[in-house]
Amino acid sequence: MKIVIVGCGKVGEALVEQLTKEGHDIIVIDSNSALVKKLIDDFDIKGICGNGANPDIQKEADVPACDLLVACTPLDELNILCCMVAKKLGAKEIIARVRNNEYFNLFLDNDLGLSMMVNPEYEAAMEIARVLRFPSAIKIEPFADGKVELIEYKIAENSPLADVALRDLGEKFQSKILICAISREEDIFIPNGDFVLKAGDKINITAAPKDIYSFFRNIGAFKKRCKNVIILGGGRIAFYLAKQLKHIGISIKIIENNYEKCLAFKENLDKADIIQADYTDFNTLEEEGLLKTDALIALSDNDETNVIISMYANDKRVRVITKLDNISLSAMLDKAGVDTVIAPKLLTANQIIRYARSRQNSGGRMCSLYRIVNNRAEAIEFIASDTFEHLSTSLKDIKFKPNIIIASIIRDGALLIPNGQDTIEIDDRVLVVTSSKYFDELNDILER
């Protein structure tokens, strides 16, 4: 696909990095010549310095012939205007990053003809809220409209899962789950039934929500839902998150050092405790209840601050969720035992990549894509079409590419944790987990 990206900031760079790996023809536009030059040099792409909303600049970037334009500058108004101009010039698909809640709600009815709006802060807040609903998990990703979930979990030293072969899990713990990907130190595995779990493994589990709850109860790892949390930083993620947590009955304390931000939160969040204080002061954190809270959520604008506070809270045995823009810092947190890291720019990039892939396949429409195991594997949900080459064939008789597992099948609203006798039928929702990448359609999983 020919893709034009307006905005060479963190989200734009993440998009360029991923989309060039997938073989797309990329052109970037930004008014900052240094940012444009950096992406040209790093990724060997085309770039234009200028105003992305200027029709002449868009024509120079060949927007009238492009398959997709993505506007992801820091300014919502500029992104919206870029998309309006691109639509007028004939771009086939347009996507805008819209962070302002008022704009986001205003254009949900698609008056502008947008193919999609992406809101990094909103998506980050929703991911945090999912984890808080199920504190045993590192991450939770929903598939098939919530009928199946993919949960990442770290096996503790004293866990009954340690030294158990996967084929024995069902009988030993009486649970209908499937472990589809495993991270062990620097290695990742798409396992078979002979694989033996070890303490310290990070496992990815797929199952219906009720079966996941049952499984965690049976292994003695079920934790009660959070009742109260402390949020550090008063940005957009904190606002969206506080709104979401209020609906599920979690008490919220927001600590922010900026007086104006505190006032804005007071005016817009009627059930949150807003504290103006220096959250980098550990004594202040403890005075505000750090040691009694169910979870600390570090959402400051400074990655280093989030890392330091998270490591301190984790050392005090407080559940921690950390936002990072520089995802490379997550390795430091992982070594310290802080497992749940939220990266808004990657969430946004994944949304757009999923959309780009879904526009170029025919053998089974992609409807969900999540990067798992530190972005080294993918969980992809396809809807099988009549062009899938092995409809009604037993899975055991299909030759798949290496490092692929069919993690679940949803048929007529019912979840199947598949075995070798099961088949894929038209309109099935098929969840594929793989350490290979860049699958666009369901036929891509087949060995040729």
C-alpha distance (Angstrom), angle and dihedral (degrees) to the residues before:
residue distance angle dihedral
M1 . . .
K2 3.80 . .
I3 3.82 105.5 .
V4 3.81 127.7 -176.4
I5 3.81 116.6 -159.4
V6 3.81 118.3 -163.5
G7 3.79 110.2 -160.1
C8 3.80 125.9 40.5
G9 3.80 99.0 -153.2
K10 3.81 127.1 113.6
V11 3.79 95.5 -60.0
G12 3.80 93.3 42.5
E13 3.80 91.6 50.2
A14 3.82 92.1 48.5
L15 3.80 89.3 50.6
V16 3.80 93.8 48.9
E17 3.81 91.2 48.8
Q18 3.80 93.6 52.0
L19 3.80 99.7 37.0
T20 3.81 94.7 48.9
K21 3.81 88.8 53.7
E22 3.79 88.0 55.1
G23 3.81 91.9 55.0
H24 3.80 101.2 -107.5
D25 3.81 123.1 149.7
I26 3.82 103.8 -115.7
I27 3.80 131.0 -164.8
V28 3.83 120.4 179.0
I29 3.79 129.5 -157.9
D30 3.80 126.1 -164.9
S31 3.79 136.7 147.3
N32 3.82 89.5 -132.8
S33 3.80 106.3 84.4
A34 3.83 93.1 -165.5
L35 3.82 91.9 57.9
V36 3.80 91.9 47.0
K37 3.81 92.2 49.1
K38 3.81 91.7 49.0
L39 3.81 92.7 55.1
I40 3.80 92.0 44.0
D41 3.81 90.6 52.5
D42 3.82 96.1 41.4
F43 3.80 99.0 45.5
D44 3.82 106.1 20.5
I45 3.80 94.3 -122.1
K46 3.80 135.2 136.1
G47 3.79 120.2 -92.6
I48 3.78 139.5 -176.8
C49 3.81 126.6 -162.1
G50 3.80 112.2 -141.6
N51 3.77 148.3 76.0
G52 3.81 107.8 -42.6
A53 3.81 91.7 -150.6
N54 3.81 92.8 57.1
P55 3.83 109.9 105.7
D56 3.81 92.0 -144.7
I57 3.82 91.3 53.5
Q58 3.81 90.5 48.2
K59 3.79 90.9 49.5
E60 3.81 89.3 50.9
A61 3.82 87.1 54.2
D62 3.82 88.8 50.7
V63 3.81 92.6 -118.1
P64 3.85 92.0 158.1
A65 3.82 88.2 65.7
C66 3.80 98.6 37.5
D67 3.80 124.1 114.2
L68 3.80 94.4 -146.3
L69 3.80 138.1 12.1
V70 3.80 119.2 -163.8
A71 3.80 118.2 -166.3
C72 3.81 109.1 -162.6
T73 3.79 106.1 153.3
P74 3.83 117.8 138.2
L75 3.83 90.2 -103.6
D76 3.81 118.7 80.9
E77 3.80 92.7 -161.0
L78 3.79 92.1 53.6
N79 3.81 91.5 47.5
I80 3.81 91.7 51.8
L81 3.81 91.9 47.0
C82 3.82 91.6 48.0
C83 3.79 89.6 54.4
M84 3.80 93.3 47.3
V85 3.82 90.7 52.4
A86 3.81 92.3 45.1
K87 3.79 91.4 50.4
K88 3.79 90.1 50.5
L89 3.81 90.5 50.6
G90 3.80 92.7 51.5
A91 3.82 107.3 -98.4
K92 3.80 107.6 165.2
E93 3.82 97.6 -139.3
I94 3.82 131.5 14.9
I95 3.80 131.0 -166.4
A96 3.80 126.1 -173.6
R97 3.77 129.8 -164.5
V98 3.82 104.0 -135.8
R99 3.80 116.6 -179.6
N100 3.81 101.6 166.4
N101 3.80 109.6 95.5
E102 3.81 93.6 -143.9
Y103 3.81 93.1 53.3
F104 3.79 91.6 42.6
N105 3.82 92.3 55.6
L106 3.80 93.3 40.0
F107 3.79 94.7 57.8
L108 3.80 99.0 38.7
D109 3.81 89.1 102.7
N110 3.83 87.6 63.0
D111 3.81 97.0 -121.8
L112 3.79 88.6 154.0
G113 3.79 94.1 54.3
L114 3.81 92.0 -116.2
S115 3.78 115.5 169.0
M116 3.80 89.1 -148.0
M117 3.80 142.6 -16.1
V118 3.78 119.9 -143.0
N119 3.78 124.6 -160.2
P120 3.83 112.6 -172.9
E121 3.78 95.6 -168.3
Y122 3.79 93.7 49.3
E123 3.81 92.5 48.5
A124 3.81 90.8 48.6
A125 3.80 90.8 51.1
M126 3.80 92.2 50.3
E127 3.81 91.4 50.8
I128 3.81 91.4 50.7
A129 3.81 91.1 48.3
R130 3.82 91.2 53.0
V131 3.80 91.3 53.7
L132 3.80 92.1 47.9
R133 3.81 90.0 54.7
F134 3.81 88.7 58.5
P135 3.83 109.0 28.8
S136 3.82 94.5 -178.8
A137 3.81 89.4 71.7
I138 3.79 131.0 80.0
K139 3.82 91.4 -155.1
I140 3.80 136.9 -1.3
E141 3.80 125.6 -158.7
P142 3.83 121.2 -175.7
F143 3.81 122.7 -143.1
A144 3.82 134.7 -177.0
D145 3.80 93.2 22.7
G146 3.80 91.7 -53.0
K147 3.81 97.2 -50.4
V148 3.81 90.1 116.8
E149 3.79 130.2 27.8
L150 3.78 133.0 -162.2
I151 3.79 112.1 -145.8
E152 3.79 129.0 -172.6
Y153 3.81 114.9 -148.1
K154 3.80 134.3 173.1
I155 3.81 116.8 -135.0
A156 3.81 110.1 -127.6
E157 3.80 123.9 -138.0
N158 3.81 93.3 -105.3
S159 3.82 96.1 39.3
P160 3.82 118.4 133.1
L161 3.82 86.2 -135.3
A162 3.81 91.7 70.4
D163 3.82 113.8 107.6
V164 3.83 93.1 7.2
A165 3.82 120.5 131.8
L166 3.80 114.1 -128.8
R167 3.81 93.3 -122.9
D168 3.84 88.9 62.1
L169 3.81 97.4 51.0
G170 3.81 97.7 88.8
E171 3.78 95.5 51.7
K172 3.80 95.7 39.3
F173 3.80 98.1 48.0
Q174 3.83 101.6 23.4
S175 3.80 93.6 -130.8
K176 3.80 134.0 132.0
I177 3.79 100.2 -133.9
L178 3.79 136.7 126.3
I179 3.81 125.7 -147.4
C180 3.79 104.1 -146.6
A181 3.81 105.9 170.5
I182 3.79 135.3 20.3
S183 3.78 132.9 -166.5
R184 3.82 116.5 -157.1
E185 3.80 114.3 177.3
E186 3.82 103.9 -58.4
D187 3.80 96.3 -15.6
I188 3.80 131.2 86.4
F189 3.79 125.9 -158.4
I190 3.79 135.8 -164.7
P191 3.82 91.7 -156.9
N192 3.79 136.9 -149.0
G193 3.79 126.8 -152.2
D194 3.81 93.5 -82.6
F195 3.79 93.5 61.6
V196 3.84 112.6 115.9
L197 3.81 118.3 -146.6
K198 3.80 121.5 -131.9
A199 3.79 134.3 -162.8
G200 3.79 109.7 -90.9
D201 3.82 94.0 32.7
K202 3.79 116.3 134.1
I203 3.77 106.2 -140.9
N204 3.81 130.1 -166.7
I205 3.81 112.9 -144.4
T206 3.80 128.0 -166.8
A207 3.81 122.9 -163.7
A208 3.77 143.5 114.8
P209 3.83 111.1 -66.9
K210 3.82 92.9 -110.6
D211 3.81 91.4 51.7
I212 3.79 91.6 49.5
Y213 3.81 90.4 53.5
S214 3.81 89.4 48.6
F215 3.81 92.1 49.2
F216 3.79 94.0 51.7
R217 3.79 91.4 47.7
N218 3.80 90.7 50.9
I219 3.81 93.1 52.2
G220 3.82 91.8 44.9
A221 3.81 94.2 -116.8
F222 3.80 100.2 111.7
K223 3.81 112.5 125.8
K224 3.77 124.8 -164.5
R225 3.77 117.1 -105.5
C226 3.80 115.4 -92.7
K227 3.80 114.5 -93.8
N228 3.80 99.0 -175.9
V229 3.79 136.1 18.3
I230 3.78 138.9 -176.2
I231 3.80 117.4 -137.6
L232 3.80 118.9 -161.1
G233 3.80 114.6 -153.6
G234 3.77 130.2 29.1
G235 3.78 104.0 -127.3
R236 3.79 132.1 124.4
I237 3.81 94.4 -76.7
A238 3.81 89.8 55.6
F239 3.81 90.2 50.4
Y240 3.81 95.2 49.9
L241 3.79 91.2 42.7
A242 3.80 94.3 49.8
K243 3.81 90.1 51.1
Q244 3.80 90.8 51.1
L245 3.81 96.0 45.0
K246 3.78 91.7 49.8
H247 3.81 89.1 62.5
I248 3.81 92.6 54.5
G249 3.80 95.4 46.6
I250 3.81 101.9 -107.0
S251 3.81 116.8 146.6
I252 3.80 112.6 -127.1
K253 3.78 133.6 -154.5
I254 3.81 116.1 -175.2
I255 3.80 118.3 -163.6
E256 3.82 114.5 -163.2
N257 3.80 128.8 161.9
N258 3.83 96.0 -152.5
Y259 3.82 113.0 90.1
E260 3.83 95.8 -154.3
K261 3.79 92.1 51.5
C262 3.79 90.0 50.0
L263 3.81 90.3 53.1
A264 3.80 91.3 49.8
F265 3.81 90.8 51.5
K266 3.81 91.2 48.0
E267 3.80 89.9 54.3
N268 3.81 95.8 47.2
L269 3.82 104.9 33.2
D270 3.78 112.2 56.8
K271 3.81 97.8 178.3
A272 3.79 102.3 42.9
D273 3.80 127.0 96.7
I274 3.82 105.8 -128.0
I275 3.81 117.2 -160.3
Q276 3.81 124.8 -174.4
A277 3.80 104.5 -149.7
D278 3.79 144.0 119.8
Y279 3.80 103.2 -88.4
T280 3.81 91.4 -170.4
D281 3.81 87.5 71.2
F282 3.81 106.4 90.4
N283 3.81 91.9 -158.3
T284 3.80 89.2 57.0
L285 3.80 90.8 50.5
E286 3.78 92.0 52.9
E287 3.81 91.8 45.6
E288 3.81 88.3 53.8
G289 3.81 92.2 53.8
L290 3.79 106.5 -89.8
L291 3.80 93.3 149.3
K292 3.82 92.7 50.0
T293 3.79 100.4 44.4
D294 3.80 122.5 102.7
A295 3.81 92.2 -137.3
L296 3.79 141.4 4.7
I297 3.81 116.7 -147.3
A298 3.81 114.5 -162.0
L299 3.82 108.8 -154.9
S300 3.80 104.2 153.5
D301 3.81 119.6 139.1
N302 3.81 90.5 -115.5
D303 3.81 117.8 79.4
E304 3.80 94.0 -159.5
T305 3.81 90.8 53.4
N306 3.80 90.6 50.5
V307 3.81 91.3 49.6
I308 3.81 95.1 49.1
I309 3.80 94.7 46.0
S310 3.80 91.9 44.8
M311 3.79 92.6 51.8
Y312 3.80 90.6 48.5
A313 3.82 93.3 49.3
N314 3.79 91.9 44.7
D315 3.81 89.2 52.8
K316 3.82 86.5 56.1
R317 3.84 87.8 53.5
V318 3.81 94.2 -110.7
R319 3.82 118.5 147.0
V320 3.82 106.8 -109.3
I321 3.81 134.7 -161.7
T322 3.80 115.5 -174.1
K323 3.80 132.8 -164.0
L324 3.79 116.0 -146.3
D325 3.78 132.2 179.6
N326 3.80 92.4 -175.2
I327 3.79 99.9 57.5
S328 3.82 92.1 -170.5
L329 3.80 87.8 76.8
S330 3.80 89.7 65.4
A331 3.82 89.8 81.7
M332 3.78 89.2 65.6
L333 3.80 91.4 50.9
D334 3.78 92.0 46.1
K335 3.80 91.4 56.1
A336 3.80 89.3 50.1
G337 3.82 91.4 52.3
V338 3.83 98.4 -103.8
D339 3.79 101.7 134.1
T340 3.81 107.6 170.3
V341 3.80 112.7 76.3
I342 3.80 123.3 166.1
A343 3.82 119.0 -155.6
P344 3.84 110.8 -173.4
K345 3.81 94.7 -169.3
L346 3.81 91.5 55.2
L347 3.82 91.5 47.7
T348 3.80 88.7 54.0
A349 3.79 93.9 44.9
N350 3.81 90.8 49.9
Q351 3.80 91.3 52.0
I352 3.78 92.0 52.5
I353 3.81 93.9 43.1
R354 3.80 89.9 51.5
Y355 3.79 89.4 52.3
A356 3.82 92.8 47.7
R357 3.80 92.0 50.9
S358 3.80 92.9 46.6
R359 3.81 90.7 57.3
Q360 3.81 94.8 60.2
N361 3.80 106.6 45.1
S362 3.78 134.0 86.2
G363 3.80 108.5 173.5
G364 3.77 96.7 73.0
R365 3.80 125.3 -11.8
M366 3.79 117.0 -114.6
C367 3.80 112.0 -132.7
S368 3.82 103.4 164.8
L369 3.78 135.0 28.4
Y370 3.79 127.3 178.3
R371 3.76 129.4 173.0
I372 3.79 111.4 -136.0
V373 3.82 138.4 177.3
N374 3.82 93.5 43.2
N375 3.82 90.8 -43.3
R376 3.81 91.7 -59.5
A377 3.81 95.7 112.8
E378 3.79 136.6 33.2
A379 3.78 135.0 -136.5
I380 3.80 108.0 -156.3
E381 3.79 128.0 -175.9
F382 3.81 115.8 -152.2
I383 3.79 131.6 -178.7
A384 3.79 106.9 -138.7
S385 3.81 115.7 -125.5
D386 3.79 132.0 -166.9
T387 3.83 89.0 -94.1
F388 3.82 93.6 67.4
E389 3.80 103.6 115.9
H390 3.82 98.7 -139.2
L391 3.79 106.0 44.0
S392 3.84 112.8 160.1
T393 3.81 91.5 9.3
S394 3.80 118.0 131.9
L395 3.80 109.4 -108.0
K396 3.80 90.6 -126.2
D397 3.80 88.9 61.8
I398 3.81 95.5 51.3
K399 3.78 118.4 92.0
F400 3.80 107.5 -137.5
K401 3.78 128.5 -169.6
P402 3.82 114.6 -100.0
N403 3.80 120.7 -81.2
I404 3.80 96.3 25.9
I405 3.78 130.0 126.0
I406 3.81 129.9 -179.1
A407 3.80 97.7 -134.0
S408 3.80 99.8 -177.0
I409 3.79 144.7 -13.8
I410 3.81 124.1 -148.8
R411 3.80 112.5 -157.4
D412 3.81 122.5 176.2
G413 3.79 89.4 -17.6
A414 3.82 94.5 -53.3
L415 3.81 123.0 115.4
L416 3.80 121.2 -128.6
I417 3.79 121.5 -167.8
P418 3.80 91.6 -155.3
N419 3.78 130.4 -130.2
G420 3.80 129.9 -176.4
Q421 3.80 93.5 -80.2
D422 3.81 95.5 56.8
T423 3.80 122.9 97.6
I424 3.80 138.6 -153.7
E425 3.80 115.0 -117.5
I426 3.80 134.8 -174.6
D427 3.84 112.2 -71.9
D428 3.81 93.3 14.4
R429 3.79 113.3 142.7
V430 3.79 103.9 -131.4
L431 3.80 122.7 -165.1
V432 3.80 111.5 -153.5
V433 3.81 122.3 -171.2
T434 3.79 117.4 -165.2
S435 3.78 142.4 159.8
S436 3.79 87.6 -147.5
K437 3.79 115.7 86.2
Y438 3.77 146.1 -146.0
F439 3.81 98.4 44.0
D440 3.79 108.4 163.9
E441 3.80 100.8 177.8
L442 3.78 140.8 16.8
N443 3.82 93.1 -101.3
D444 3.82 88.4 63.2
I445 3.82 90.1 75.9
L446 3.84 91.5 64.9
E447 3.79 123.2 97.9
R448 3.82 109.9 -122.5
